[in-house]
Amino acid sequence: MDGAADRLAPVLRPVRAGNGFEEALEQILQIVRLGLVPQGERLPAERELAERLQISRVTLREVLKVLQDEGLVESRRGRYGGTFVRVRAENPGEAELRRRTEKIDVEDTLRFREVLEVGAAGLCAAHGLSDVRQDRLRAALAATQEAPLADYRRQDTLLHLTLAELSGSPSLAAQYAAVRASVNDLLDCIPLLVRNLEHSQAQHSALVEAVLEGDADGAREVMREHCAGTAALLRGFLS
C-alpha cells in the first residue's frame, strides 16, 4: 500500500449495502474536509476508489458529480486529468465562518473528540504496536515537525488519524475521522499561533514516546492535556 493509500485508510472502507451512495459521499467528503488529499491535488483514480468503497463506477461518478456541484472538487481531462480537490479561499469570510460554527455543537464535538483520542492513545500503548506500525507513527510525528506553517494542520490531522487507526478499532477510527472533520472546521475559524504550535509539538512528542514505551496511563494523560489545550483555544476564540 502506498503513502496516499495509507493516509486514506482511516476513512475509506467498504460501504454497507443499501446506502452505498450516501456512505460513499460521506467518506469522500471526509477525505476533502480532513485534507487527506491536499487542495489542488488529485483524488485516487476512480477504479481504486470504487474498489475500496466496493461500489460501482456509476455510483462513484454520481458522488463525484455532487462534490463538483458543491464546488469542492473539479474534473480535469487529458493525460494528467482526474478529479482534483479545489483550492479554497485562504481566509474564509465572516458569513462562511458563521455558517460553519452554527452547524456544529462545539461542546459536544470537543468532548467526544477527547473521549476518542484518549481512548485511542491508551489502546495503542496498552496493546503495543508492531515495528511497522511504530515506524508509521514516528513518520507521522516527523511530518508534523517538518511541516511548513501552511501545511501544519493537515499534518497534525494525519498524525491523529494515524493514532486512531493504529488503535486496532475500525469503529473508533471511523468515528474519529468524522469528529475530526468538525474539529477542523472549527480550527479553520481561528488563527495559527506559533506559541501554541510549539506546545502542541512538545505534547505530540511526549505522546508518541509514551505510546512506544507502552505507558498507557501516560499516553492517556498527555492526550487529555493536548485535547484540553485545543478546546481552550477554540472556546476562547469562538465563545
N, C-alpha and C positions, 0 to 999 in steps of 0.2 A: 504493500500500500504506500503511495507516495505522500509527500508532505501535505498537499492540498486535501487528499482524501482523509488523512489523519485529522486535519482541522475540522472537517465536516462530520466526523464520526459521532460527536455527542448529539448532533441534531438529526442527521439523516438516518432513517430507519424504515423498514417496510411498513406501509400503511395498512390499516385494517380494511377488510372487505366491506363495502357499503358506503364508506366515507372517503374513498380514495382521493377525490378532487379536493375536498376540504382539508384533509390532513396533509396532503402534499403541498397545498397552498400555505398552510400554517408553517410547515418545516422550511420551505424556501424563503418565506417572509423572515423567519428567524435567522437564516443564513445572512440575509441582507442587513437586517437590523443589528445583528451582533457584529457585523463587519468581518465575518469569517472569510468572505471574498471581498477584498478591499474595493472601494469605489474606483471605477474606471477599469477594473479587471474583469475577466470573463468567468462566468459560471462554468462548472463542469459540462462536458458535452451532453446533449440530450440523451444519448444512449446510456451513458453512465448514470445520469440522474434517474432515468426510468428504471434501470436495473436495480439501483439501490433502494428506490422507493417501492419497487415492484408494482408499477402502474404502466399503462400503455403509453406509447409516444403521443397518441391523440390526446389523452388526458393531460399529459405533461404540457403539451402545447397550449391547452386551454388555460392551465395555471400560469404559464409564462405570459400569455396574452393579457390576463388580468393584471399582472405585475407591470407590464408595459403600459397598459391603460392608466395605471396609477402613477406612472412616472418614475417607478423605482428601477426599472431595467430598460435597456434598449437593444434591439436586434440589429446586427450588422452582417452584411453579406460579404461574399468573397472568400478568398483562401484563408484569411485570418479573421473570418467572421465568427459569429456565435451570439450568445446573449451576454451582455455586459451590464454590470451594476453602474447605474448612473451616478455621476458626481453631484452631490447635494450642495446647497449653499453652505459656506463655511460658518456663517453666523445666522442662525435662524431668526426670523423676525419675532416681535413680541406676540403677535397673533398665533404664530406656529408654536411657540413655547407654551402659551396658554392652552392651546389645543392639546398638546402632549400631556401636560400635567393634569388637566381636567379629566382625562381618561384613565388616570392611574390613582389608586388608593395608596398614597405614599407610605403610610404607616404599615399597612398590611404587606405591601411589597417588601419593605425593608426587614420586617420581622420574619417573613417566610424565607427571604434570602439568607438571613442569619442561620435559621434552622438547617437549611440545606447545606450551606457552606461549612458550618461547624461539624455537621454530621459527616460530610464527605472527607474532611480533613482527618477526623477521628478514625473513620473506616480505613483510609489509606495507610495510616500509621499503625493501626491495630493489626491489620491483616498482612501488611508488608507488600512490597512491590518487587516484581522480578527485575533483573538487571536492565532489560529493555525498557520497562516502564519507568524505572528510576532515571534512565537516560532521557526519556521523553519529558519527565518533569523538570530535570535540570536544564534541558534545552529550552523549555517554555519560560523558565525563570531567566535564563540568559537573554532571551529575546526581549524581555521587558527591560532589562538593564542596558541593552544596546540600542533600544528604540529611540528614534528622534521624537521630539515632543509631539509632533503632529500624528505620530503613529502609536503613541503610548497607550491610549485607551484600548485600541484594538488588541495590542499585545497583552495588556492586562486582562482583557476578556478571555483571550486564548489560554492564558495561564490558569485562570479559574475554571474554565470549561474542561481543561485537561485534568485538573484535580477531581472534578465531578465525575468525569468519565472513568478515571482510574479507581474510583471508589468501588467499582465492581457491581454497581446497581444501575442498570439501564434506566429504570424508572426515575431514580434520583437525578441522573444526568439529564433526562428529558425535561423534568420539572425545573431543573436549574437553568437550562437553556431558555425556557420560557420566561422565567422571572428575571433572568439577566437582561433579556431584551428590554423589559420595562425599566430596569435599573439604568441601562444605557440611555434610554430616552430621557430619564431624569438627569443623568450626568451631563448630557448634551446641553442642559439648561444652565449649567454653572461653569465658571472658568477653571482652567487647569492652573493649579497653584504649585509652583516648584517646591515649596517647603513641604506641602502635603505629599507630593510625589516622592520626595526623598524619604519621608517617614514610611510611606506605603512600601517602598522598595526594601527598607530595613525589615519591615514585617514580613514581606514575601520571603526574604532570605531566611529569616528565623522559622517561618512556617515550613519551608521545604526541608530545612535541616531537621526539624522535629519529625516530619513525616519519614525522612530517610533513616532516622535513628530509631524509628518505631516508638516514639514518645507520643502516644495518643492523647494523653491529658494536655501535654504541652502544645500539640498541634491544634487541639480544640480551643485552648485559651488564646493562642496567638490569632487564630481566625476570628474568634469572638471580638477581640480588641480591634482587629482590622475592619470588620463589618461595622462596629460601633463608630469608628472614625469616619467612615464614608457616610454613615447615617447622620452623624452630627453636622457634617458639611452640607448635606442635602437639606436637612431641616433648617439650617441657618440661612441658606440662600432662598429656599422655596417657601418658607412659612410666612 
